[in-house]
């Protein structure tokens, strides 16, 4: 059985970590949060307003775990072009 074709994950995050003042210990959680956004957008095929809501949930989750909300929002917008959900 052939393996299903998948889009490759982002090779790197387009985020200036020095500008964002991300501590080295937080690099891996930032990458994990980006990987979760990637899985939602590419593997599960979620788009539009549903994707914006799911991305907000992930930002809230990782912010509660200690990451900067500004960095998470930058990852969401700069790498995946996902805006804030409508109120």
C-alpha positions as CSV (number, residue, x, y, z in Angstrom):
1,X,0.0,0.0,0.0
2,X,1.6,3.3,-1.0
3,X,2.0,5.9,1.7
4,X,-0.3,9.0,1.4
5,X,1.3,12.1,0.0
6,X,1.7,14.9,2.6
7,X,2.8,18.5,2.4
8,X,6.2,18.8,4.2
9,X,6.1,20.7,7.5
10,X,7.6,24.2,7.5
11,X,11.4,24.0,7.4
12,X,11.7,26.9,9.7
13,X,9.6,29.5,11.5
14,X,9.8,32.9,9.9
15,X,10.1,34.7,13.2
16,X,13.0,36.8,14.4
17,X,13.4,35.2,17.8
18,X,15.8,37.9,19.0
19,X,13.3,40.6,18.2
20,X,10.6,38.6,19.9
21,X,12.9,38.0,22.9
22,X,12.2,34.2,23.0
23,X,14.2,32.4,25.6
24,X,16.2,29.4,24.3
25,X,14.2,27.1,26.5
26,X,11.0,28.1,24.7
27,X,12.2,27.4,21.2
28,X,10.8,23.8,21.3
29,X,7.4,24.7,22.6
30,X,7.2,27.4,19.9
31,X,8.0,24.8,17.2
32,X,5.4,22.4,18.7
33,X,2.7,25.1,18.6
34,X,3.6,25.8,15.0
35,X,3.5,22.1,14.2
36,X,0.0,21.8,15.7
37,X,-1.2,24.7,13.5
38,X,0.4,23.0,10.5
39,X,-1.4,19.8,11.2
40,X,-4.7,21.6,11.5
41,X,-4.3,23.4,8.3
42,X,-2.8,20.7,6.1
43,X,-3.7,17.3,7.5
44,X,-7.2,18.0,8.8
45,X,-8.0,20.5,6.0
46,X,-9.6,23.1,8.3
47,X,-9.9,26.6,6.7
48,X,-11.6,29.9,7.1
49,X,-13.3,31.0,10.3
50,X,-13.1,27.5,11.8
51,X,-9.3,27.6,11.4
52,X,-9.1,31.0,13.0
53,X,-11.1,29.7,16.0
54,X,-8.9,26.6,16.3
55,X,-5.8,28.8,16.1
56,X,-7.1,31.0,18.9
57,X,-7.6,28.0,21.0
58,X,-4.0,26.8,20.4
59,X,-2.7,30.3,21.2
60,X,-4.6,30.3,24.4
61,X,-3.4,26.9,25.3
62,X,0.3,27.7,24.7
63,X,0.0,31.1,26.4
64,X,-1.4,29.3,29.5
65,X,1.7,27.0,29.3
66,X,4.0,30.1,29.6
67,X,4.7,31.3,26.1
68,X,4.3,34.9,25.0
69,X,1.0,35.6,23.4
70,X,2.7,38.1,21.0
71,X,5.1,35.4,19.8
72,X,2.3,32.9,19.3
73,X,0.2,35.4,17.4
74,X,3.3,36.2,15.2
75,X,3.8,32.5,14.5
76,X,0.1,32.2,13.6
77,X,0.0,35.2,11.3
78,X,3.5,35.3,9.8
79,X,3.7,31.6,9.0
80,X,0.1,30.6,8.3
81,X,-1.6,33.9,7.5
82,X,-4.4,33.1,10.0
83,X,-6.1,36.2,11.4
84,X,-8.0,36.6,14.6
85,X,-11.5,35.0,14.6
86,X,-14.5,37.4,14.3
87,X,-16.2,38.1,17.5
